[in-house]
């Protein structure tokens, strides 16, 4: 029986995640990004709906992104 090993991250996904993380850091603090097979999931909290839309649009414009799941919430403050 072979020992269990964690699947390795695709280097393309790692690079894409790093690029998108830089964009997201510029637009909001404490946001999280995960990439798998070109599918990007972004989550966290921002101050307004405009920022939420802008983040989604900028992520979609990055080469290699196939799909975006925007789980960002807007603060009620």
N, CA, C and O of each residue as an XYZ file, in Angstrom:
308
protein
N       0.839     -1.176      0.000
C       0.000      0.000      0.000
C       0.887      1.243      0.000
O       1.813      1.356      0.804
N       0.594      2.176     -0.912
C       1.397      3.387     -1.003
C       0.971      4.384      0.062
O      -0.212      4.480      0.389
N       1.931      5.127      0.606
C       1.571      6.137      1.607
C       0.783      7.269      0.936
O       0.996      7.592     -0.233
N      -0.131      7.857      1.710
C      -0.931      8.967      1.204
C      -0.048     10.194      1.052
O       0.767     10.491      1.926
N      -0.207     10.900     -0.047
C       0.527     12.150     -0.212
C      -0.433     13.231     -0.673
O      -1.381     12.972     -1.413
N      -0.166     14.445     -0.220
C      -0.962     15.584     -0.620
C      -0.784     15.832     -2.107
O       0.337     15.734     -2.605
N      -1.834     16.146     -2.825
C      -1.664     16.497     -4.230
C      -0.851     17.787     -4.344
O      -1.016     18.711     -3.548
N       0.012     17.833     -5.327
C       0.832     19.007     -5.535
C       0.013     20.080     -6.236
O      -0.810     19.785     -7.102
N       0.254     21.344     -5.845
C      -0.404     22.458     -6.517
C       0.200     22.633     -7.890
O       1.412     22.505     -8.061
N      -0.627     22.921     -8.859
C      -0.172     23.208    -10.210
C       0.614     24.515    -10.170
O       0.104     25.514     -9.663
N       1.846     24.535    -10.691
C       2.647     25.765    -10.679
C       1.933     26.940    -11.344
O       2.124     28.087    -10.939
N       1.114     26.669    -12.357
C       0.356     27.741    -13.010
C      -0.656     28.342    -12.043
O      -0.854     29.557    -12.021
N      -1.298     27.489    -11.241
C      -2.257     27.983    -10.252
C      -1.555     28.800     -9.174
O      -2.080     29.822     -8.731
N      -0.375     28.358     -8.750
C       0.378     29.084     -7.725
C       0.759     30.465     -8.244
O       0.613     31.457     -7.530
N       1.242     30.535     -9.468
C       1.618     31.813    -10.062
C       0.392     32.714    -10.214
O       0.456     33.906     -9.912
N      -0.703     32.159    -10.671
C      -1.941     32.917    -10.836
C      -2.432     33.434     -9.486
O      -2.857     34.584     -9.373
N      -2.373     32.592     -8.478
C      -2.804     32.995     -7.135
C      -1.937     34.142     -6.613
O      -2.454     35.075     -5.999
N      -0.634     34.081     -6.850
C       0.265     35.164     -6.423
C      -0.069     36.462     -7.141
O      -0.124     37.519     -6.512
N      -0.291     36.400     -8.448
C      -0.627     37.598     -9.219
C      -1.940     38.213     -8.744
O      -2.031     39.429     -8.569
N      -2.942     37.389     -8.538
C      -4.248     37.885     -8.107
C      -4.175     38.414     -6.683
O      -4.833     39.404     -6.362
N      -3.393     37.778     -5.828
C      -3.247     38.247     -4.449
C      -2.694     39.670     -4.411
O      -3.101     40.472     -3.570
N      -1.770     39.986     -5.317
C      -1.232     41.357     -5.375
C      -2.333     42.352     -5.737
O      -2.413     43.431     -5.150
N      -3.171     41.997     -6.690
C      -4.286     42.867     -7.090
C      -5.238     43.067     -5.905
O      -5.632     44.190     -5.589
N      -5.591     41.976     -5.271
C      -6.565     42.016     -4.186
C      -6.033     42.822     -2.997
O      -6.784     43.576     -2.380
N      -4.752     42.669     -2.674
C      -4.157     43.427     -1.558
C      -4.266     44.925     -1.795
O      -4.451     45.695     -0.852
N      -4.153     45.335     -3.041
C      -4.228     46.754     -3.381
C      -5.650     47.293     -3.158
O      -5.827     48.477     -2.870
N      -6.642     46.439     -3.288
C      -8.035     46.875     -3.228
C      -8.723     46.620     -1.889
O      -9.755     47.229     -1.608
N      -8.182     45.746     -1.071
C      -8.824     45.457      0.207
C      -7.906     44.683      1.132
O      -7.050     43.922      0.680
N      -8.087     44.878      2.412
C      -7.278     44.193      3.414
C      -7.977     42.919      3.884
O      -9.202     42.882      4.001
N      -7.201     41.889      4.151
C      -7.751     40.669      4.734
C      -8.561     39.800      3.786
O      -9.315     38.934      4.231
N      -8.414     40.019      2.488
C      -9.128     39.176      1.537
C      -8.299     37.929      1.240
O      -7.068     37.977      1.236
N      -8.977     36.822      0.994
C      -8.305     35.550      0.727
C      -8.584     35.109     -0.709
O      -9.682     35.287     -1.237
N      -7.558     34.533     -1.315
C      -7.651     34.074     -2.702
C      -7.219     32.612     -2.754
O      -6.231     32.222     -2.132
N      -7.976     31.809     -3.504
C      -7.594     30.411     -3.757
C      -7.815     30.137     -5.240
O      -8.834     30.526     -5.810
N      -6.844     29.459     -5.856
C      -6.943     29.126     -7.277
C      -6.764     27.627     -7.453
O      -5.856     27.024     -6.881
N      -7.646     27.034     -8.255
C      -7.538     25.622     -8.587
C      -8.015     25.438    -10.021
O      -9.185     25.666    -10.329
N      -7.114     25.028    -10.885
C      -7.471     24.800    -12.283
C      -7.966     26.047    -12.997
O      -8.800     25.964    -13.898
N      -7.455     27.196    -12.596
C      -7.884     28.450    -13.198
C      -9.166     29.020    -12.610
O      -9.603     30.105    -12.994
N      -9.772     28.282    -11.672
C     -10.982     28.750    -10.976
C     -10.518     29.508     -9.742
O      -9.845     28.949     -8.876
N     -10.880     30.780     -9.669
C     -10.463     31.655     -8.567
C     -11.626     31.847     -7.607
O     -12.739     32.173     -8.019
N     -11.359     31.642     -6.325
C     -12.324     31.952     -5.278
C     -11.722     33.038     -4.416
O     -10.612     32.891     -3.906
N     -12.453     34.131     -4.252
C     -11.997     35.239     -3.418
C     -13.036     35.464     -2.334
O     -14.237     35.440     -2.603
N     -12.570     35.686     -1.095
C     -13.492     35.872      0.021
C     -12.926     36.885      1.004
O     -11.730     37.174      1.011
N     -13.805     37.407      1.821
C     -13.430     38.396      2.818
C     -14.498     39.466      2.892
O     -15.628     39.266      2.446
N     -14.126     40.622      3.467
C     -15.075     41.712      3.666
C     -14.480     43.001      3.110
O     -13.308     43.302      3.338
N     -15.299     43.765      2.376
C     -14.904     45.083      1.881
C     -15.939     46.103      2.354
O     -16.982     45.734      2.895
N     -15.641     47.391      2.147
C     -16.501     48.457      2.658
C     -17.696     48.788      1.778
O     -18.689     49.327      2.265
N     -17.614     48.469      0.463
C     -18.717     48.862     -0.413
C     -18.839     47.919     -1.610
O     -17.921     47.167     -1.937
N     -20.011     47.991     -2.253
C     -20.294     47.121     -3.394
C     -19.413     47.441     -4.599
O     -19.081     46.549     -5.379
N     -19.030     48.719     -4.754
C     -18.158     49.106     -5.860
C     -16.822     48.397     -5.795
O     -16.303     47.951     -6.818
N     -16.258     48.288     -4.592
C     -14.983     47.591     -4.421
C     -15.152     46.109     -4.720
O     -14.283     45.502     -5.346
N     -16.254     45.523     -4.282
C     -16.522     44.112     -4.552
C     -16.564     43.859     -6.057
O     -15.956     42.906     -6.544
N     -17.281     44.713     -6.797
C     -17.364     44.578     -8.257
C     -16.005     44.779     -8.918
O     -15.630     44.036     -9.825
N     -15.266     45.795     -8.454
C     -13.958     46.090     -9.042
C     -13.005     44.913     -8.883
O     -12.276     44.572     -9.815
N     -13.007     44.298     -7.716
C     -12.132     43.144     -7.480
C     -12.479     42.025     -8.458
O     -11.587     41.434     -9.067
N     -13.760     41.734     -8.610
C     -14.185     40.674     -9.519
C     -13.774     40.981    -10.953
O     -13.269     40.104    -11.655
N     -13.984     42.208    -11.390
C     -13.628     42.598    -12.753
C     -12.126     42.501    -12.998
O     -11.693     42.020    -14.045
N     -11.337     42.953    -12.037
C      -9.882     42.901    -12.222
C      -9.376     41.467    -12.245
O      -8.471     41.143    -13.014
N      -9.947     40.605    -11.414
C      -9.543     39.197    -11.417
C      -9.879     38.567    -12.770
O      -9.064     37.837    -13.334
N     -11.074     38.847    -13.291
C     -11.500     38.266    -14.567
C     -10.610     38.707    -15.726
O     -10.516     38.009    -16.735
N      -9.958     39.860    -15.588
C      -9.112     40.358    -16.667
C      -7.712     39.744    -16.671
O      -6.943     39.976    -17.604
N      -7.375     38.968    -15.649
C      -6.054     38.346    -15.554
C      -6.014     37.110    -16.454
O      -6.904     36.262    -16.396
N      -4.988     37.016    -17.274
C      -4.829     35.859    -18.145
C      -4.719     34.566    -17.357
O      -4.013     34.502    -16.351
N      -5.415     33.543    -17.812
C      -5.381     32.243    -17.149
C      -6.567     31.992    -16.237
O      -6.794     30.861    -15.807
N      -7.337     33.054    -15.933
C      -8.511     32.889    -15.082
C      -9.646     32.336    -15.928
O     -10.002     32.909    -16.958
N     -10.211     31.217    -15.487
C     -11.314     30.584    -16.210
C     -12.665     30.950    -15.614
O     -13.655     31.093    -16.332
N     -12.695     31.098    -14.299
C     -13.954     31.358    -13.600
C     -13.639     32.043    -12.279
O     -12.587     31.801    -11.687
N     -14.550     32.901    -11.814
C     -14.375     33.590    -10.538
C     -15.599     33.341     -9.662
O     -16.737     33.547    -10.083
N     -15.342     32.897     -8.443
C     -16.385     32.813     -7.430
C     -16.104     33.917     -6.427
O     -15.105     33.876     -5.709
N     -16.986     34.899     -6.381
C     -16.785     36.057     -5.514
C     -17.613     35.871     -4.247
O     -18.823     36.096     -4.241
N     -16.939     35.456     -3.170
C     -17.596     35.262     -1.875
C     -17.347     36.450     -0.947
O     -17.466     36.324      0.272
N     -17.002     37.601     -1.521
C     -16.749     38.798     -0.716
C     -18.069     39.318     -0.173
O     -19.081     39.353     -0.874
N     -18.036     39.718      1.079
C     -19.206     40.336      1.718
C     -18.926     41.823      1.896
O     -17.774     42.238      2.025
N     -19.985     42.613      1.903
C     -19.864     44.051      2.125
C     -20.192     44.326      3.584
O     -21.200     43.852      4.109
N     -19.319     45.106      4.237
C     -19.488     45.443      5.637
C     -20.769     46.227      5.853
O     -21.132     47.064      5.027
N     -21.433     45.972      6.918
C     -22.684     46.675      7.262
C     -22.413     47.939      8.087
O     -23.354     48.621      8.493
N     -21.161     48.249      8.334
C     -20.819     49.433      9.157
C     -21.160     50.716      8.471
O     -20.937     51.791      9.027
